[in-house]
Amino acid sequence: MRYTINLREKAAMPVIVGRKSRAETFADALRTYTIEEMMGDCKVLQAGTSHNLEQNVSRVFDTQFTDKNEQ
């Protein structure tokens, strides 16, 4: 995975890239991805997450979008 290589080479952070289980997925997200780092004391630090929300949140708030012609 491209991001894993960049973190290892640029920031000297050995990380594990993965996907959260359904129980751990962010509310209303289809999927939640995670980057976790193993620390020196063998504890795991969640270094980042990304949530695939699609249009679930915009539906809840009745968000509407317009194009450049305001249609």
C-alpha positions as CSV (number, residue, x, y, z in Angstrom):
1,M,0.0,0.0,0.0
2,R,1.3,3.4,-1.1
3,Y,0.6,5.2,2.2
4,T,2.3,2.5,4.3
5,I,5.5,2.8,2.3
6,N,5.5,6.7,2.6
7,L,5.0,6.6,6.4
8,R,7.7,4.0,6.9
9,E,10.2,5.8,4.6
10,K,9.4,9.5,5.4
11,A,8.3,9.5,9.0
12,A,10.0,6.3,10.3
13,M,6.6,5.0,11.5
14,P,6.0,1.3,11.0
15,V,2.3,1.1,10.6
16,I,-0.4,-1.5,9.9
17,V,-3.1,-0.5,7.5
18,G,-6.5,-2.1,7.9
19,R,-10.3,-1.9,8.0
20,K,-12.3,-1.7,11.2
21,S,-14.9,-4.4,12.0
22,R,-18.6,-3.5,11.5
23,A,-18.9,-2.9,15.3
24,E,-16.0,-0.5,15.2
25,T,-17.1,1.4,12.0
26,F,-18.0,5.0,12.4
27,A,-21.8,5.6,12.7
28,D,-23.5,5.8,9.3
29,A,-20.3,4.9,7.5
30,L,-20.1,2.1,5.0
31,R,-16.5,1.3,5.9
32,T,-13.9,2.7,8.2
33,Y,-10.2,2.3,7.4
34,T,-7.4,2.7,9.9
35,I,-3.7,3.2,10.2
36,E,-2.2,1.8,13.5
37,E,1.3,2.0,14.8
38,M,3.0,-0.4,17.1
39,M,4.8,1.6,19.9
40,G,8.0,0.5,21.7
41,D,6.0,-0.8,24.7
42,C,4.0,-3.1,22.4
43,K,0.8,-1.0,22.7
44,V,-1.0,0.0,19.5
45,L,-1.7,3.6,18.7
46,Q,-4.4,4.5,16.2
47,A,-2.6,7.0,14.0
48,G,-5.5,7.8,11.6
49,T,-8.9,6.8,10.3
50,S,-10.8,7.4,7.1
51,H,-14.6,6.9,6.8
52,N,-16.5,6.0,3.6
53,L,-19.7,7.9,4.3
54,E,-21.0,8.0,0.7
55,Q,-24.2,10.1,0.9
56,N,-25.4,8.8,4.3
57,V,-24.7,12.0,6.2
58,S,-26.0,14.4,3.5
59,R,-29.3,12.5,3.5
60,V,-29.7,12.9,7.3
61,F,-29.2,16.6,7.0
62,D,-31.2,16.9,3.8
63,T,-28.1,18.5,2.1
64,Q,-28.6,19.5,-1.6
65,F,-25.9,20.4,-4.1
66,T,-26.1,22.7,-7.1
67,D,-23.9,22.8,-10.3
68,K,-22.3,25.9,-11.7
69,N,-25.6,26.9,-13.2
70,E,-27.2,26.6,-9.7
71,Q,-29.4,23.7,-10.9
